[in-house]
Amino acid sequence: MQMTIQYCNDPRNPTGKYGNLKSTAGETIYVPVAMLPLFKGREGQAVDVPTKVATWGQGAEARQVTIATAGPNGGGWQGAQRGPYSQQPAQQSGTGLPTPQPQQSAPAYRPPAADKDGRAIFITGCVGRAMGSGKFTASEILVLTKAAMEAYDRYLDPNAKPAEAASAAEPPFNDVLPDHMLEPDGRQ
């Protein structure tokens, strides 16, 4: 059908299956949602739109509608045959079945580099997981944060000293309280 597009409208209902084209002559052509981008931006242009006529509704409410079967000037989308995960239509082979299109894989996952962002992500993850366990209170967030910062700096920072050297330089853990912190009877 030859027409000059005046408007290209999305479906009224966001989950609708068809938008529509309005011509300058007042004709309406219903367009499957997946094909609408082929017509967007062509307002005011004269195009040839391949169409078919269908009956929507039953009985007294039945009406004849015109539906676009391909993009403007016969290009683009053909029916419901699209390549999987593709923005391009599937190519037709001699058998009438779509020819498979090569699929592009997603970019490989790369963990964050050992930098300020990576450190912040590590610390946030450690504190979040600890808090999610339910074994810590909000007043312990600062202590957890400091412990996560020390762990990152000691074991994951590429500029840090090896773990053995770092632990050798620190005094051993001492869990004995100084005399001024003991109870009067000498208990801890």
N, CA and C atoms as an extended XYZ file, in Angstrom:
564
Properties=species:S:1:pos:R:3:atomname:S:1:resname:S:1:resid:I:1 pbc="F F F"
N         0.843       -1.167        0.000 N   MET     1
C         0.000        0.000        0.000 CA  MET     1
C         0.892        1.235        0.000 C   MET     1
N         0.681        2.109       -0.935 N   GLN     2
C         1.434        3.353       -1.060 CA  GLN     2
C         0.814        4.371       -0.110 C   GLN     2
N         1.644        5.034        0.720 N   MET     3
C         1.102        6.024        1.651 CA  MET     3
C         2.188        7.011        2.060 C   MET     3
N         1.742        8.178        2.507 N   THR     4
C         2.647        9.145        3.120 CA  THR     4
C         2.359        9.100        4.609 C   THR     4
N         3.354        8.758        5.406 N   ILE     5
C         3.151        8.594        6.842 CA  ILE     5
C         3.004        9.958        7.503 C   ILE     5
N         1.889       10.113        8.234 N   GLN     6
C         1.688       11.342        8.995 CA  GLN     6
C         2.107       11.118       10.449 C   GLN     6
N         1.693        9.970       11.027 N   TYR     7
C         2.028        9.642       12.404 CA  TYR     7
C         2.439        8.175       12.504 C   TYR     7
N         3.361        7.890       13.406 N   CYS     8
C         3.739        6.521       13.751 CA  CYS     8
C         3.515        6.407       15.254 C   CYS     8
N         2.502        5.645       15.667 N   ASN     9
C         2.076        5.601       17.064 CA  ASN     9
C         2.407        4.267       17.730 C   ASN     9
N         2.893        4.338       18.966 N   ASP    10
C         3.083        3.147       19.785 CA  ASP    10
C         1.704        2.644       20.225 C   ASP    10
N         1.618        1.402       20.709 N   PRO    11
C         0.322        0.902       21.194 CA  PRO    11
C        -0.184        1.754       22.353 C   PRO    11
N        -1.496        1.895       22.465 N   ARG    12
C        -2.078        2.645       23.589 CA  ARG    12
C        -1.776        1.936       24.901 C   ARG    12
N        -1.894        0.603       24.881 N   ASN    13
C        -1.608       -0.219       26.044 CA  ASN    13
C        -0.120       -0.598       25.980 C   ASN    13
N         0.657       -0.370       27.037 N   PRO    14
C         2.088       -0.692       26.982 CA  PRO    14
C         2.391       -2.160       26.658 C   PRO    14
N         1.466       -3.048       26.945 N   THR    15
C         1.683       -4.462       26.621 CA  THR    15
C         1.023       -4.849       25.305 C   THR    15
N         0.524       -3.867       24.545 N   GLY    16
C        -0.160       -4.141       23.282 CA  GLY    16
C         0.762       -4.737       22.237 C   GLY    16
N         0.171       -5.437       21.278 N   LYS    17
C         0.937       -6.117       20.241 CA  LYS    17
C         1.111       -5.280       18.980 C   LYS    17
N         0.261       -4.250       18.809 N   TYR    18
C         0.293       -3.462       17.579 CA  TYR    18
C         0.283       -1.971       17.878 C   TYR    18
N         1.132       -1.241       17.149 N   GLY    19
C         1.044        0.204       17.073 CA  GLY    19
C         0.332        0.503       15.765 C   GLY    19
N         0.359        1.754       15.303 N   ASN    20
C        -0.264        2.019       14.011 CA  ASN    20
C         0.388        3.185       13.304 C   ASN    20
N         0.158        3.185       11.995 N   LEU    21
C         0.580        4.287       11.133 CA  LEU    21
C        -0.678        4.991       10.667 C   LEU    21
N        -0.655        6.305       10.653 N   LYS    22
C        -1.749        7.097       10.089 CA  LYS    22
C        -1.186        7.800        8.869 C   LYS    22
N        -1.900        7.689        7.771 N   SER    23
C        -1.451        8.345        6.546 CA  SER    23
C        -2.045        9.737        6.460 C   SER    23
N        -1.505       10.552        5.557 N   THR    24
C        -2.044       11.895        5.359 CA  THR    24
C        -3.451       11.829        4.777 C   THR    24
N        -3.823       10.675        4.159 N   ALA    25
C        -5.164       10.494        3.603 CA  ALA    25
C        -6.143        9.961        4.642 C   ALA    25
N        -5.652        9.711        5.913 N   GLY    26
C        -6.539        9.242        6.963 CA  GLY    26
C        -6.608        7.728        7.092 C   GLY    26
N        -5.825        6.986        6.332 N   GLU    27
C        -5.816        5.532        6.425 CA  GLU    27
C        -5.027        5.102        7.655 C   GLU    27
N        -5.393        3.942        8.211 N   THR    28
C        -4.683        3.396        9.358 CA  THR    28
C        -4.146        2.022        8.997 C   THR    28
N        -2.866        1.811        9.295 N   ILE    29
C        -2.246        0.497        9.116 CA  ILE    29
C        -1.691        0.095       10.478 C   ILE    29
N        -2.083       -1.093       10.940 N   TYR    30
C        -1.579       -1.601       12.217 CA  TYR    30
C        -0.223       -2.251       11.979 C   TYR    30
N         0.716       -1.984       12.907 N   VAL    31
C         2.096       -2.446       12.756 CA  VAL    31
C         2.497       -3.231       14.005 C   VAL    31
N         3.005       -4.474       13.844 N   PRO    32
C         3.498       -5.203       15.016 CA  PRO    32
C         4.563       -4.378       15.738 C   PRO    32
N         4.560       -4.448       17.066 N   VAL    33
C         5.462       -3.631       17.880 CA  VAL    33
C         6.919       -3.787       17.454 C   VAL    33
N         7.330       -5.002       17.113 N   ALA    34
C         8.721       -5.233       16.732 CA  ALA    34
C         9.098       -4.496       15.446 C   ALA    34
N         8.115       -4.142       14.623 N   MET    35
C         8.395       -3.448       13.362 CA  MET    35
C         8.323       -1.935       13.480 C   MET    35
N         7.772       -1.416       14.554 N   LEU    36
C         7.605        0.036       14.682 CA  LEU    36
C         8.902        0.824       14.475 C   LEU    36
N        10.055        0.363       14.989 N   PRO    37
C        11.280        1.146       14.770 CA  PRO    37
C        11.634        1.336       13.298 C   PRO    37
N        11.158        0.445       12.434 N   LEU    38
C        11.436        0.591       11.002 CA  LEU    38
C        10.705        1.795       10.405 C   LEU    38
N         9.620        2.218       11.057 N   PHE    39
C         8.815        3.324       10.543 CA  PHE    39
C         9.075        4.637       11.283 C   PHE    39
N         9.669        4.572       12.483 N   LYS    40
C         9.924        5.787       13.258 CA  LYS    40
C        10.880        6.696       12.481 C   LYS    40
N        10.608        7.973       12.522 N   GLY    41
C        11.456        8.937       11.830 CA  GLY    41
C        11.137        9.083       10.354 C   GLY    41
N        10.130        8.395        9.856 N   ARG    42
C         9.770        8.498        8.437 CA  ARG    42
C         8.487        9.311        8.230 C   ARG    42
N         8.060       10.023        9.262 N   GLU    43
C         6.873       10.852        9.127 CA  GLU    43
C         7.097       11.870        8.016 C   GLU    43
N         6.111       12.032        7.155 N   GLY    44
C         6.201       12.949        6.028 CA  GLY    44
C         6.770       12.309        4.775 C   GLY    44
N         7.244       11.063        4.853 N   GLN    45
C         7.818       10.390        3.692 CA  GLN    45
C         6.773        9.502        3.023 C   GLN    45
N         6.862        9.414        1.702 N   ALA    46
C         6.003        8.506        0.945 CA  ALA    46
C         6.702        7.149        0.901 C   ALA    46
N         5.997        6.101        1.321 N   VAL    47
C         6.575        4.760        1.365 CA  VAL    47
C         5.568        3.755        0.828 C   VAL    47
N         6.090        2.608        0.443 N   ASP    48
C         5.244        1.493        0.040 CA  ASP    48
C         5.300        0.483        1.176 C   ASP    48
N         4.153        0.197        1.801 N   VAL    49
C         4.102       -0.709        2.943 CA  VAL    49
C         3.378       -1.987        2.526 C   VAL    49
N         4.087       -3.142        2.493 N   PRO    50
C         3.402       -4.403        2.207 CA  PRO    50
C         2.398       -4.697        3.328 C   PRO    50
N         1.173       -5.037        2.949 N   THR    51
C         0.129       -5.239        3.954 CA  THR    51
C        -0.684       -6.495        3.668 C   THR    51
N        -1.477       -6.868        4.668 N   LYS    52
C        -2.484       -7.914        4.516 CA  LYS    52
C        -3.730       -7.425        5.239 C   LYS    52
N        -4.872       -7.966        4.865 N   VAL    53
C        -6.125       -7.595        5.506 CA  VAL    53
C        -6.534       -8.752        6.409 C   VAL    53
N        -6.937       -8.419        7.640 N   ALA    54
C        -7.366       -9.434        8.595 CA  ALA    54
C        -8.659       -8.973        9.243 C   ALA    54
N        -9.370       -9.925        9.825 N   THR    55
C       -10.601       -9.612       10.541 CA  THR    55
C       -10.328       -9.725       12.033 C   THR    55
N       -10.580       -8.649       12.754 N   TRP    56
C       -10.417       -8.647       14.198 CA  TRP    56
C       -11.792       -8.634       14.826 C   TRP    56
N       -12.008       -9.459       15.840 N   GLY    57
C       -13.287       -9.536       16.524 CA  GLY    57
C       -14.187      -10.581       15.893 C   GLY    57
N       -15.369      -10.761       16.471 N   GLN    58
C       -16.317      -11.756       15.979 CA  GLN    58
C       -17.715      -11.162       15.964 C   GLN    58
N       -18.543      -11.741       15.128 N   GLY    59
C       -19.956      -11.343       15.058 CA  GLY    59
C       -20.128       -9.900       14.663 C   GLY    59
N       -20.987       -9.189       15.401 N   ALA    60
C       -21.302       -7.803       15.090 CA  ALA    60
C       -20.097       -6.880       15.323 C   ALA    60
N       -19.157       -7.325       16.154 N   GLU    61
C       -17.998       -6.495       16.448 CA  GLU    61
C       -16.823       -6.749       15.501 C   GLU    61
N       -16.983       -7.638       14.541 N   ALA    62
C       -15.899       -7.947       13.607 CA  ALA    62
C       -15.608       -6.737       12.727 C   ALA    62
N       -14.318       -6.496       12.474 N   ARG    63
C       -13.944       -5.400       11.595 CA  ARG    63
C       -12.704       -5.792       10.799 C   ARG    63
N       -12.602       -5.242        9.608 N   GLN    64
C       -11.465       -5.488        8.730 CA  GLN    64
C       -10.370       -4.493        9.071 C   GLN    64
N        -9.155       -4.988        9.253 N   VAL    65
C        -8.020       -4.119        9.540 CA  VAL    65
C        -6.902       -4.423        8.552 C   VAL    65
N        -6.067       -3.430        8.326 N   THR    66
C        -4.912       -3.588        7.455 CA  THR    66
C        -3.687       -3.673        8.338 C   THR    66
N        -2.863       -4.719        8.122 N   ILE    67
C        -1.692       -4.968        8.954 CA  ILE    67
C        -0.443       -4.964        8.078 C   ILE    67
N         0.584       -4.272        8.525 N   ALA    68
C         1.864       -4.250        7.804 CA  ALA    68
C         2.531       -5.621        7.936 C   ALA    68
N         3.087       -6.120        6.834 N   THR    69
C         3.757       -7.423        6.852 CA  THR    69
C         5.265       -7.295        6.701 C   THR    69
N         5.750       -6.102        6.387 N   ALA    70
C         7.189       -5.870        6.252 CA  ALA    70
C         7.449       -4.388        6.467 C   ALA    70
N         8.713       -4.036        6.514 N   GLY    71
C         9.091       -2.651        6.703 CA  GLY    71
C         8.774       -1.810        5.487 C   GLY    71
N         9.053       -0.508        5.566 N   PRO    72
C         8.761        0.373        4.447 CA  PRO    72
C         9.528       -0.050        3.194 C   PRO    72
N         8.853        0.056        2.087 N   ASN    73
C         9.407       -0.311        0.778 CA  ASN    73
C         9.832       -1.780        0.733 C   ASN    73
N         9.162       -2.605        1.533 N   GLY    74
C         9.398       -4.050        1.509 CA  GLY    74
C        10.646       -4.491        2.220 C   GLY    74
N        11.327       -3.600        2.903 N   GLY    75
C        12.576       -3.977        3.552 CA  GLY    75
C        12.382       -4.332        5.011 C   GLY    75
N        13.454       -4.820        5.605 N   GLY    76
C        13.447       -5.088        7.040 CA  GLY    76
C        12.758       -6.373        7.415 C   GLY    76
N        12.048       -6.307        8.477 N   TRP    77
C        11.422       -7.427        9.173 CA  TRP    77
C        10.453       -8.186        8.281 C   TRP    77
N        10.482       -9.524        8.330 N   GLN    78
C         9.541      -10.358        7.561 CA  GLN    78
C         8.782      -11.240        8.528 C   GLN    78
N         7.537      -10.955        8.760 N   GLY    79
C         6.727      -11.785        9.652 CA  GLY    79
C         7.335      -11.838       11.034 C   GLY    79
N         7.266      -13.007       11.679 N   ALA    80
C         7.800      -13.168       13.029 CA  ALA    80
C         9.132      -13.884       13.020 C   ALA    80
N         9.782      -13.935       11.864 N   GLN    81
C        11.013      -14.699       11.772 CA  GLN    81
C        12.208      -13.779       11.968 C   GLN    81
N        12.688      -13.744       13.181 N   ARG    82
C        13.847      -12.916       13.515 CA  ARG    82
C        14.925      -13.820       14.068 C   ARG    82
N        16.146      -13.403       13.907 N   GLY    83
C        17.258      -14.161       14.468 CA  GLY    83
C        17.215      -14.092       15.985 C   GLY    83
N        17.624      -15.149       16.675 N   PRO    84
C        17.592      -15.137       18.137 CA  PRO    84
C        18.557      -14.095       18.695 C   PRO    84
N        18.098      -13.313       19.665 N   TYR    85
C        18.891      -12.289       20.328 CA  TYR    85
C        19.496      -11.303       19.332 C   TYR    85
N        18.834      -11.079       18.259 N   SER    86
C        19.404      -10.272       17.191 CA  SER    86
C        18.545       -9.042       16.963 C   SER    86
N        19.169       -7.959       16.574 N   GLN    87
C        18.441       -6.762       16.193 CA  GLN    87
C        18.122       -6.805       14.701 C   GLN    87
N        18.753       -7.719       13.996 N   GLN    88
C        18.554       -7.832       12.558 CA  GLN    88
C        17.586       -8.965       12.260 C   GLN    88
N        16.807       -8.844       11.187 N   PRO    89
C        15.922       -9.943       10.831 CA  PRO    89
C        16.720      -11.139       10.344 C   PRO    89
N        16.144      -12.318       10.515 N   ALA    90
C        16.789      -13.525       10.012 CA  ALA    90
C        16.708      -13.530        8.490 C   ALA    90
N        17.729      -14.013        7.827 N   GLN    91
C        17.708      -14.081        6.376 CA  GLN    91
C        16.929      -15.319        5.954 C   GLN    91
N        16.231      -15.218        4.851 N   GLN    92
C        15.450      -16.335        4.356 CA  GLN    92
C        16.316      -17.239        3.499 C   GLN    92
N        16.194      -18.529        3.706 N   SER    93
C        16.897      -19.483        2.854 CA  SER    93
C        15.905      -20.027        1.831 C   SER    93
N        16.351      -20.853        0.929 N   GLY    94
C        15.482      -21.414       -0.097 CA  GLY    94
C        14.411      -22.338        0.456 C   GLY    94
N        14.560      -22.797        1.710 N   THR    95
C        13.586      -23.722        2.300 CA  THR    95
C        12.418      -22.999        2.935 C   THR    95
N        12.472      -21.680        3.030 N   GLY    96
C        11.404      -20.936        3.686 CA  GLY    96
C        11.668      -20.782        5.179 C   GLY    96
N        12.714      -21.432        5.686 N   LEU    97
C        13.064      -21.296        7.093 CA  LEU    97
C        14.135      -20.243        7.246 C   LEU    97
N        14.165      -19.576        8.385 N   PRO    98
C        15.191      -18.561        8.562 CA  PRO    98
C        16.577      -19.192        8.641 C   PRO    98
N        17.540      -18.517        8.045 N   THR    99
C        18.925      -18.962        8.113 CA  THR    99
C        19.486      -18.510        9.446 C   THR    99
N        20.073      -19.419       10.233 N   PRO   100
C        20.609      -19.008       11.539 CA  PRO   100
C        21.675      -17.943       11.386 C   PRO   100
N        21.630      -16.964       12.273 N   GLN   101
C        22.613      -15.893       12.284 CA  GLN   101
C        23.649      -16.195       13.358 C   GLN   101
N        24.912      -15.881       13.127 N   PRO   102
C        25.902      -16.089       14.191 CA  PRO   102
C        25.572      -15.181       15.366 C   PRO   102
N        25.676      -15.733       16.559 N   GLN   103
C        25.357      -14.956       17.746 CA  GLN   103
C        26.634      -14.375       18.325 C   GLN   103
N        26.525      -13.155       18.793 N   GLN   104
C        27.667      -12.524       19.426 CA  GLN   104
C        27.622      -12.866       20.903 C   GLN   104
N        28.751      -13.252       21.448 N   SER   105
C        28.788      -13.585       22.863 CA  SER   105
C        28.994      -12.317       23.675 C   SER   105
N        28.578      -12.387       24.922 N   ALA   106
C        28.759      -11.254       25.819 CA  ALA   106
C        30.240      -11.099       26.126 C   ALA   106
N        30.681       -9.889       26.422 N   PRO   107
C        32.092       -9.709       26.754 CA  PRO   107
C        32.453      -10.515       27.997 C   PRO   107
N        33.669      -11.001       28.044 N   ALA   108
C        34.113      -11.818       29.169 CA  ALA   108
C        34.113      -10.994       30.447 C   ALA   108
N        33.793      -11.644       31.559 N   TYR   109
C        33.793      -10.972       32.852 CA  TYR   109
C        35.226      -10.694       33.281 C   TYR   109
N        35.465       -9.487       33.710 N   ARG   110
C        36.774       -9.128       34.228 CA  ARG   110
C        36.585       -8.603       35.635 C   ARG   110
N        37.208       -9.242       36.637 N   PRO   111
C        37.065       -8.736       38.002 CA  PRO   111
C        37.717       -7.366       38.123 C   PRO   111
N        37.280       -6.581       39.088 N   PRO   112
C        37.856       -5.246       39.227 CA  PRO   112
C        39.348       -5.323       39.514 C   PRO   112
N        40.082       -4.383       38.973 N   ALA   113
C        41.527       -4.329       39.189 CA  ALA   113
C        41.797       -3.944       40.638 C   ALA   113
N        42.986       -4.246       41.092 N   ALA   114
C        43.365       -3.897       42.459 CA  ALA   114
C        43.639       -2.397       42.508 C   ALA   114
N        42.615       -1.631       42.685 N   ASP   115
C        42.738       -0.184       42.766 CA  ASP   115
C        41.743        0.309       43.793 C   ASP   115
N        41.498        1.615       43.821 N   LYS   116
C        40.581        2.170       44.810 CA  LYS   116
C        39.186        1.592       44.678 C   LYS   116
N        38.700        1.426       43.441 N   ASP   117
C        37.362        0.877       43.252 CA  ASP   117
C        37.304       -0.573       43.706 C   ASP   117
N        38.317       -1.352       43.343 N   GLY   118
C        38.351       -2.752       43.757 CA  GLY   118
C        38.413       -2.884       45.264 C   GLY   118
N        39.170       -2.003       45.886 N   ARG   119
C        39.277       -2.029       47.350 CA  ARG   119
C        37.930       -1.706       47.979 C   ARG   119
N        37.264       -0.690       47.463 N   ALA   120
C        35.955       -0.306       48.007 CA  ALA   120
C        34.940       -1.426       47.824 C   ALA   120
N        34.971       -2.083       46.681 N   ILE   121
C        34.038       -3.186       46.426 CA  ILE   121
C        34.307       -4.335       47.389 C   ILE   121
N        35.585       -4.654       47.605 N   PHE   122
C        35.951       -5.723       48.532 CA  PHE   122
C        35.456       -5.409       49.939 C   PHE   122
N        35.722       -4.199       50.399 N   ILE   123
C        35.340       -3.808       51.759 CA  ILE   123
C        33.823       -3.824       51.917 C   ILE   123
N        33.123       -3.277       50.942 N   THR   124
C        31.662       -3.273       50.995 CA  THR   124
C        31.113       -4.685       51.027 C   THR   124
N        31.685       -5.570       50.224 N   GLY   125
C        31.222       -6.957       50.197 CA  GLY   125
C        31.449       -7.660       51.519 C   GLY   125
N        32.634       -7.461       52.112 N   CYS   126
C        32.934       -8.104       53.399 CA  CYS   126
C        31.990       -7.615       54.492 C   CYS   126
N        31.839       -6.311       54.597 N   VAL   127
C        30.984       -5.752       55.639 CA  VAL   127
C        29.528       -6.144       55.397 C   VAL   127
N        29.094       -6.084       54.149 N   GLY   128
C        27.712       -6.458       53.839 CA  GLY   128
C        27.419       -7.909       54.164 C   GLY   128
N        28.351       -8.786       53.844 N   ARG   129
C        28.143      -10.206       54.140 CA  ARG   129
C        28.129      -10.448       55.652 C   ARG   129
N        29.024       -9.779       56.365 N   ALA   130
C        29.057       -9.938       57.820 CA  ALA   130
C        27.761       -9.427       58.449 C   ALA   130
N        27.295       -8.281       58.005 N   MET   131
C        26.060       -7.723       58.559 CA  MET   131
C        24.861       -8.594       58.184 C   MET   131
N        24.905       -9.167       56.988 N   GLY   132
C        23.811      -10.038       56.552 CA  GLY   132
C        23.731      -11.323       57.343 C   GLY   132
N        24.821      -11.710       57.994 N   SER   133
C        24.806      -12.943       58.774 CA  SER   133
C        23.948      -12.803       60.027 C   SER   133
N        23.716      -11.567       60.463 N   GLY   134
C        22.918      -11.342       61.661 CA  GLY   134
C        23.713      -11.465       62.944 C   GLY   134
N        25.019      -11.691       62.856 N   LYS   135
C        25.849      -11.868       64.045 CA  LYS   135
C        26.474      -10.566       64.527 C   LYS   135
N        26.262       -9.479       63.787 N   PHE   136
C        26.864       -8.208       64.147 CA  PHE   136
C        25.779       -7.145       64.245 C   PHE   136
N        26.054       -6.117       65.035 N   THR   137
C        25.113       -5.003       65.176 CA  THR   137
C        25.649       -3.808       64.403 C   THR   137
N        24.807       -2.800       64.258 N   ALA   138
C        25.192       -1.606       63.505 CA  ALA   138
C        26.377       -0.895       64.152 C   ALA   138
N        26.511       -1.013       65.457 N   SER   139
C        27.635       -0.351       66.130 CA  SER   139
C        28.976       -0.996       65.799 C   SER   139
N        28.974       -2.184       65.186 N   GLU   140
C        30.210       -2.886       64.849 CA  GLU   140
C        30.641       -2.681       63.398 C   GLU   140
N        29.921       -1.859       62.660 N   ILE   141
C        30.256       -1.637       61.249 CA  ILE   141
C        31.653       -1.037       61.097 C   ILE   141
N        32.012       -0.096       61.945 N   LEU   142
C        33.333        0.528       61.850 CA  LEU   142
C        34.442       -0.501       62.076 C   LEU   142
N        34.257       -1.380       63.056 N   VAL   143
C        35.262       -2.410       63.337 CA  VAL   143
C        35.380       -3.366       62.155 C   VAL   143
N        34.236       -3.768       61.588 N   LEU   144
C        34.246       -4.663       60.424 CA  LEU   144
C        34.920       -3.988       59.233 C   LEU   144
N        34.645       -2.712       59.049 N   THR   145
C        35.246       -1.978       57.934 CA  THR   145
C        36.761       -1.919       58.077 C   THR   145
N        37.227       -1.627       59.268 N   LYS   146
C        38.677       -1.567       59.490 CA  LYS   146
C        39.317       -2.931       59.251 C   LYS   146
N        38.670       -3.990       59.719 N   ALA   147
C        39.215       -5.335       59.520 CA  ALA   147
C        39.272       -5.683       58.032 C   ALA   147
N        38.234       -5.311       57.272 N   ALA   148
C        38.220       -5.583       55.830 CA  ALA   148
C        39.301       -4.774       55.119 C   ALA   148
N        39.509       -3.521       55.547 N   MET   149
C        40.552       -2.689       54.946 CA  MET   149
C        41.927       -3.296       55.195 C   MET   149
N        42.158       -3.761       56.411 N   GLU   150
C        43.448       -4.373       56.727 CA  GLU   150
C        43.651       -5.653       55.928 C   GLU   150
N        42.605       -6.456       55.805 N   ALA   151
C        42.718       -7.708       55.047 CA  ALA   151
C        43.041       -7.423       53.586 C   ALA   151
N        42.379       -6.439       52.996 N   TYR   152
C        42.645       -6.102       51.601 CA  TYR   152
C        44.077       -5.614       51.445 C   TYR   152
N        44.460       -4.684       52.306 N   ASP   153
C        45.803       -4.109       52.196 CA  ASP   153
C        46.883       -5.168       52.402 C   ASP   153
N        46.648       -6.107       53.297 N   ARG   154
C        47.662       -7.109       53.591 CA  ARG   154
C        47.746       -8.188       52.517 C   ARG   154
N        46.602       -8.667       52.015 N   TYR   155
C        46.615       -9.847       51.158 CA  TYR   155
C        46.307       -9.579       49.674 C   TYR   155
N        45.615       -8.503       49.360 N   LEU   156
C        45.190       -8.304       47.977 CA  LEU   156
C        45.819       -7.117       47.281 C   LEU   156
N        46.383       -6.207       48.022 N   ASP   157
C        47.006       -5.045       47.411 CA  ASP   157
C        48.310       -5.470       46.740 C   ASP   157
N        48.446       -5.234       45.411 N   PRO   158
C        49.659       -5.683       44.720 CA  PRO   158
C        50.919       -4.970       45.203 C   PRO   158
N        50.771       -3.828       45.832 N   ASN   159
C        51.934       -3.089       46.326 CA  ASN   159
C        52.267       -3.439       47.768 C   ASN   159
N        51.500       -4.322       48.387 N   ALA   160
C        51.717       -4.661       49.789 CA  ALA   160
C        52.889       -5.621       49.943 C   ALA   160
N        53.421       -5.678       51.139 N   LYS   161
C        54.492       -6.623       51.446 CA  LYS   161
C        53.900       -8.030       51.449 C   LYS   161
N        54.699       -9.051       51.194 N   PRO   162
C        54.185      -10.417       51.312 CA  PRO   162
C        53.637      -10.656       52.711 C   PRO   162
N        52.677      -11.565       52.841 N   ALA   163
C        51.990      -11.811       54.106 CA  ALA   163
C        52.955      -12.222       55.202 C   ALA   163
N        53.966      -13.024       54.892 N   GLU   164
C        54.896      -13.477       55.918 CA  GLU   164
C        55.674      -12.287       56.487 C   GLU   164
N        56.129      -11.414       55.627 N   ALA   165
C        56.901      -10.262       56.073 CA  ALA   165
C        56.039       -9.324       56.907 C   ALA   165
N        54.782       -9.165       56.507 N   ALA   166
C        53.893       -8.281       57.245 CA  ALA   166
C        53.619       -8.848       58.622 C   ALA   166
N        53.401      -10.153       58.730 N   SER   167
C        53.083      -10.728       60.033 CA  SER   167
C        54.320      -10.793       60.916 C   SER   167
N        55.520      -10.942       60.343 N   ALA   168
C        56.735      -10.992       61.143 CA  ALA   168
C        57.033       -9.623       61.752 C   ALA   168
N        56.659       -8.560       61.077 N   ALA   169
C        56.941       -7.215       61.568 CA  ALA   169
C        55.998       -6.818       62.698 C   ALA   169
N        54.864       -7.476       62.838 N   GLU   170
C        53.901       -7.129       63.870 CA  GLU   170
C        54.180       -7.928       65.135 C   GLU   170
N        53.921       -7.325       66.288 N   PRO   171
C        54.101       -8.085       67.526 CA  PRO   171
C        53.040       -9.184       67.612 C   PRO   171
N        53.325      -10.281       68.303 N   PRO   172
C        52.334      -11.348       68.423 CA  PRO   172
C        51.126      -10.854       69.198 C   PRO   172
N        49.996      -11.496       68.974 N   PHE   173
C        48.755      -11.130       69.642 CA  PHE   173
C        48.898      -11.383       71.136 C   PHE   173
N        48.513      -10.413       71.930 N   ASN   174
C        48.611      -10.529       73.379 CA  ASN   174
C        47.223      -10.310       73.954 C   ASN   174
N        46.652      -11.367       74.563 N   ASP   175
C        45.298      -11.246       75.087 CA  ASP   175
C        45.271      -11.018       76.593 C   ASP   175
N        46.417      -10.671       77.176 N   VAL   176
C        46.478      -10.392       78.606 CA  VAL   176
C        46.249       -8.901       78.806 C   VAL   176
N        45.322       -8.575       79.688 N   LEU   177
C        45.007       -7.173       79.961 CA  LEU   177
C        46.065       -6.551       80.875 C   LEU   177
N        46.338       -5.280       80.694 N   PRO   178
C        47.262       -4.602       81.605 CA  PRO   178
C        46.662       -4.549       83.018 C   PRO   178
N        47.514       -4.384       83.999 N   ASP   179
C        47.092       -4.413       85.400 CA  ASP   179
C        45.995       -3.399       85.706 C   ASP   179
N        46.033       -2.231       85.112 N   HIS   180
C        45.038       -1.207       85.430 CA  HIS   180
C        43.633       -1.567       84.927 C   HIS   180
N        43.523       -2.593       84.045 N   MET   181
C        42.220       -3.000       83.527 CA  MET   181
C        41.685       -4.245       84.241 C   MET   181
N        42.429       -4.796       85.150 N   LEU   182
C        42.002       -5.995       85.862 CA  LEU   182
C        41.014       -5.635       86.961 C   LEU   182
N        40.185       -6.577       87.313 N   GLU   183
C        39.253       -6.417       88.435 CA  GLU   183
C        40.082       -6.338       89.731 C   GLU   183
N        39.520       -5.806       90.784 N   PRO   184
C        40.282       -5.683       92.048 CA  PRO   184
C        40.809       -7.020       92.556 C   PRO   184
N        40.116       -8.129       92.253 N   ASP   185
C        40.589       -9.404       92.757 CA  ASP   185
C        41.576      -10.065       91.794 C   ASP   185
N        41.991       -9.388       90.718 N   GLY   186
C        42.986       -9.921       89.786 CA  GLY   186
C        42.399      -10.660       88.585 C   GLY   186
N        41.047      -10.762       88.533 N   ARG   187
C        40.432      -11.432       87.378 CA  ARG   187
C        40.387      -10.490       86.186 C   ARG   187
N        40.337      -11.120       85.050 N   GLN   188
C        40.221      -10.334       83.812 CA  GLN   188
C        38.786      -10.082       83.485 C   GLN   188
